[in-house]
Amino acid sequence: MGNYTPRTPLEFLVQKNNELVSDLIATSGGGSATTSTTTSVAASATSVELLAANSNRVEAVITNDSTAILYVKLGTGATTSDYTIALNAEESLVIDKYTGVVHGVWASAVGNARITETS
């Protein structure tokens, strides 16, 4: 992530081209992963599940591989007006230690979300 140094071992970040865009949540804790799973979720104009709840999740990376904005919500029922973070094309979201469900909706059903989840 360039010259960014985390203030704590556990942070919730949004990055674009390996540069910090926003630091939304910083908490204490940590963990290490031994496995990773990659998935792709097709863009949808209605809310879709990007990640199921997973109590073993250590980290997840969601990349918006679309030309349309991806609205990501920590929880269910993402809309273009009810979301946690909006990702422009080719932006990535790194989620550390949030183990709940994650939903997303695109401004236009074009492209995919590329997701890696570690546990």
LOLUM-335976 format. One record per residue (C-alpha): x, y, z negated. Coordinates in nm, 3 decimals. Example, Ala and Ser with C-alpha at 12.3 -4.5 7.8 and 13.67 -1.06 7.14 Angstrom:
% LOLUM-335976
+---------+---------+---------+
:    east :   north :      up :
+---------+---------+---------+
:   1.230 :  -0.450 :  -0.780 :
:   1.367 :  -0.106 :  -0.714 :
+---------+---------+---------+
//
This chain:
% LOLUM-335976
+---------+---------+---------+
:    east :   north :      up :
+---------+---------+---------+
:   0.000 :   0.000 :   0.000 :
:   0.270 :   0.243 :   0.077 :
:   0.396 :   0.440 :  -0.219 :
:   0.091 :   0.378 :  -0.436 :
:   0.172 :   0.246 :  -0.782 :
:  -0.125 :   0.107 :  -0.978 :
:  -0.187 :   0.271 :  -1.314 :
:  -0.320 :  -0.057 :  -1.452 :
:  -0.279 :  -0.419 :  -1.344 :
:  -0.639 :  -0.424 :  -1.225 :
:  -0.797 :  -0.171 :  -0.992 :
:  -1.077 :  -0.138 :  -0.738 :
:  -0.939 :   0.028 :  -0.425 :
:  -1.038 :   0.142 :  -0.081 :
:  -0.759 :   0.155 :   0.170 :
:  -0.713 :   0.260 :   0.528 :
:  -0.397 :   0.178 :   0.717 :
:  -0.233 :   0.072 :   0.389 :
:  -0.294 :   0.411 :   0.227 :
:  -0.507 :   0.467 :  -0.081 :
:  -0.834 :   0.640 :   0.005 :
:  -1.023 :   0.612 :  -0.326 :
:  -0.968 :   0.468 :  -0.672 :
:  -1.320 :   0.386 :  -0.786 :
:  -1.276 :   0.168 :  -1.092 :
:  -0.970 :   0.109 :  -1.307 :
:  -0.987 :  -0.142 :  -1.590 :
:  -0.752 :  -0.362 :  -1.786 :
:  -0.703 :  -0.731 :  -1.726 :
:  -0.550 :  -0.932 :  -1.450 :
:  -0.508 :  -1.277 :  -1.314 :
:  -0.346 :  -1.470 :  -1.040 :
:  -0.492 :  -1.665 :  -0.752 :
:  -0.390 :  -2.001 :  -0.614 :
:  -0.633 :  -2.032 :  -0.323 :
:  -0.785 :  -1.809 :  -0.059 :
:  -1.082 :  -1.840 :   0.172 :
:  -1.149 :  -1.632 :   0.480 :
:  -1.490 :  -1.570 :   0.628 :
:  -1.651 :  -1.348 :   0.887 :
:  -1.997 :  -1.199 :   0.850 :
:  -2.173 :  -1.063 :   1.159 :
:  -2.288 :  -0.702 :   1.143 :
:  -2.653 :  -0.655 :   1.056 :
:  -2.888 :  -0.357 :   1.035 :
:  -3.047 :  -0.525 :   0.730 :
:  -2.873 :  -0.618 :   0.405 :
:  -2.665 :  -0.937 :   0.421 :
:  -2.456 :  -1.120 :   0.165 :
:  -2.085 :  -1.059 :   0.215 :
:  -1.976 :  -1.249 :  -0.096 :
:  -2.168 :  -1.484 :  -0.321 :
:  -2.120 :  -1.452 :  -0.695 :
:  -1.805 :  -1.641 :  -0.791 :
:  -1.684 :  -1.650 :  -1.152 :
:  -1.343 :  -1.774 :  -1.030 :
:  -1.282 :  -1.479 :  -0.794 :
:  -0.959 :  -1.293 :  -0.861 :
:  -0.970 :  -1.059 :  -0.563 :
:  -1.158 :  -1.001 :  -0.240 :
:  -1.064 :  -0.796 :   0.065 :
:  -1.339 :  -0.681 :   0.300 :
:  -1.237 :  -0.522 :   0.631 :
:  -1.492 :  -0.350 :   0.851 :
:  -1.415 :  -0.491 :   1.197 :
:  -1.686 :  -0.279 :   1.358 :
:  -1.723 :   0.061 :   1.519 :
:  -2.021 :   0.128 :   1.290 :
:  -2.004 :   0.227 :   0.922 :
:  -2.036 :  -0.066 :   0.680 :
:  -2.219 :   0.021 :   0.357 :
:  -2.102 :  -0.215 :   0.083 :
:  -2.291 :  -0.261 :  -0.243 :
:  -2.171 :  -0.440 :  -0.553 :
:  -2.498 :  -0.623 :  -0.599 :
:  -2.790 :  -0.705 :  -0.372 :
:  -2.999 :  -0.503 :  -0.131 :
:  -2.749 :  -0.268 :   0.033 :
:  -2.899 :   0.015 :   0.235 :
:  -2.755 :   0.320 :   0.406 :
:  -2.870 :   0.524 :   0.106 :
:  -2.811 :   0.270 :  -0.176 :
:  -2.453 :   0.143 :  -0.166 :
:  -2.126 :   0.147 :  -0.358 :
:  -1.885 :   0.248 :  -0.081 :
:  -1.905 :   0.323 :   0.291 :
:  -1.630 :   0.179 :   0.511 :
:  -1.554 :   0.335 :   0.845 :
:  -1.416 :   0.127 :   1.133 :
:  -1.105 :  -0.072 :   1.036 :
:  -1.114 :   0.038 :   0.671 :
:  -1.065 :  -0.222 :   0.400 :
:  -1.199 :  -0.257 :   0.051 :
:  -1.004 :  -0.445 :  -0.217 :
:  -1.214 :  -0.572 :  -0.507 :
:  -1.031 :  -0.696 :  -0.816 :
:  -1.211 :  -0.890 :  -1.089 :
:  -1.569 :  -0.813 :  -0.986 :
:  -1.723 :  -1.159 :  -0.966 :
:  -2.082 :  -1.074 :  -0.877 :
:  -2.261 :  -1.081 :  -0.544 :
:  -2.165 :  -0.826 :  -0.276 :
:  -2.402 :  -0.718 :   0.001 :
:  -2.350 :  -0.500 :   0.306 :
:  -2.541 :  -0.331 :   0.585 :
:  -2.409 :  -0.158 :   0.897 :
:  -2.527 :   0.165 :   1.053 :
:  -2.552 :  -0.038 :   1.375 :
:  -2.532 :  -0.417 :   1.422 :
:  -2.196 :  -0.422 :   1.599 :
:  -1.890 :  -0.625 :   1.498 :
:  -1.814 :  -0.813 :   1.178 :
:  -1.683 :  -0.795 :   0.824 :
:  -1.360 :  -0.993 :   0.784 :
:  -1.334 :  -1.120 :   0.429 :
:  -1.065 :  -1.291 :   0.224 :
:  -1.154 :  -1.411 :  -0.124 :
:  -0.893 :  -1.542 :  -0.365 :
:  -0.945 :  -1.757 :  -0.673 :
+---------+---------+---------+
//
